[in-house]
């Protein structure tokens, strides 16, 4: 939690695998949750598409929706 408060990581961002593979995604800090965390059956192509959609249509509302839907993952 202290890393978030300091600003080293964020709650929600792109998945790490997608950032390494897709040069179209903007550079961001590492994150705890990603858009692909709300979908249990992810392939690499679906994960990439979710990240592109998240980047293109970013809103705080989507961040809160991801946070609420993936809340259980924070305990792991």
C-alpha positions in Angstrom: 0.0 0.0 0.0 2.9 2.4 0.7 4.1 2.0 -2.9 0.8 3.3 -4.1 0.9 6.3 -1.8 4.4 7.1 -2.8 3.5 6.8 -6.5 5.7 3.8 -7.5 2.7 1.8 -8.6 -1.0 2.4 -9.4 -4.2 0.5 -8.5 -5.3 0.1 -12.1 -3.3 0.1 -15.4 -2.3 -2.2 -18.2 -1.2 -5.8 -17.7 2.5 -6.2 -17.6 2.6 -8.8 -20.4 0.6 -6.5 -22.7 2.9 -3.5 -22.1 6.0 -5.5 -23.1 4.4 -6.8 -26.3 2.3 -3.9 -27.6 4.1 -0.7 -28.5 0.8 1.1 -29.1 0.1 1.3 -25.3 1.4 4.4 -23.6 4.1 3.9 -21.0 2.7 3.8 -17.5 3.7 2.8 -14.0 3.2 -0.9 -13.0 -0.2 -1.6 -11.6 -2.0 -4.0 -9.2 -5.1 -4.6 -11.4 -5.7 -4.4 -15.1 -8.8 -4.6 -17.3 -8.1 -8.2 -18.0 -8.5 -9.1 -14.3 -12.3 -8.9 -14.5 -12.4 -11.6 -17.2 -11.5 -15.0 -15.9 -10.9 -16.6 -19.3 -8.2 -14.5 -21.0 -6.1 -15.3 -24.0 -3.3 -13.1 -25.0 -5.4 -11.6 -27.9 -8.3 -10.8 -25.6 -6.0 -9.3 -23.0 -4.4 -7.1 -25.6 -7.8 -5.9 -26.9 -9.0 -5.1 -23.4 -5.9 -3.0 -22.8 -6.3 -1.1 -26.1 -9.9 -0.4 -25.3 -9.0 0.7 -21.8 -6.4 3.1 -23.2 -8.6 4.5 -25.9 -11.7 5.1 -23.8 -10.2 5.8 -20.4 -12.4 7.1 -17.6 -12.5 7.2 -13.9 -15.8 5.3 -14.0 -14.0 2.4 -15.7 -11.3 2.4 -13.1 -13.9 2.1 -10.3 -15.7 -0.6 -12.2 -12.5 -2.6 -12.5 -11.7 -2.1 -8.9 -15.1 -3.2 -7.7 -15.2 -6.3 -10.0 -11.6 -7.4 -9.2 -11.7 -6.6 -5.5 -11.2 -10.2 -4.5 -7.9 -10.3 -6.4 -6.4 -7.7 -4.1 -6.4 -10.2 -1.2 -4.1 -12.6 -3.1 
